[in-house]
Amino acid sequence: MSAAGPPATFAPVRRVAPGAPFTWLALGWRDLRRAPVASLAYGAAFALMGWLIHFVFRHAYEYVYGLAAGFLLVGPALAAGLYDISRRLERGEPAPLVPTLTAWRANPGAFGVFAVILLVLLLLWSRASLVIFALFFASGLPSLKDLMGQVLSAAHWDFVLAWFAAGGVFAALAFAAGAVSVPMMLDRRTDAVVAVLNSVRALLANPLPMAVWAALIVLLVGTGFATLLVGLVLTGPLVGHATWHAYRALVGAPGEAG
């Protein structure tokens, strides 16, 4: 790996091979196996949040779709405890669940600002999702069963295309901002703006590996949703731990030569 020479105000950003995301997943799986109780507790919490959203909005599934997809937007912040587990394991320290629940306290100001950024993205996406539903079903929303039948039969391909295109824009923004920013804020006490800019720089320096990484995240999280959120108990922590290793691979040590 070679390092791209950054301005002095930023951490060095390394360039990695296109297959690097698979290494991150392997390392993430190792962390999950070393701290299964704490890791799977986070996965269970992710699944519980999904079931809660479904229960609360079960009669307004247009919100369920938007908020469920929004999980990809806020995921980086929700996984702070998983990054802390991986950091502790890396240092050879115990990684129990309870101390990691307040990992954000290591840098509360930065975590607060970043949470607001993600919240704004989530609210904008939820509103955009609702507007798309309203535009394509102006005569009244179909039932969930009817909608799924229409989507699967491609009768509303224009709706599917518009919904995924809009979601893709918001997901790309969240991915660029959060690819390595939360682990960096946790590990180096970096402020939110610098961490987000470093995350964007890491993506721009590694477009192909980061595209592979984004596709793997979508595949793993999508698998979790496709299994009625049960699979998210495993895939959520796996992605979280792997993200820590993505940060370690992409962001060089302070003072590292460019």
PyMOL commands that set and color helices and strands:
alter all, ss='L'
color gray80, all
select helices_A, chain A and resi 20-34+36-56+61-78+80-90+97-100+103-106+108-136+144-152+157-178+181-188+192-205+207-226+232-250
alter helices_A, ss='H'
color red, helices_A
select strands_A, chain A and resi 2-4+13-15
alter strands_A, ss='S'
color yellow, strands_A
deselect
rebuild
show_as cartoon
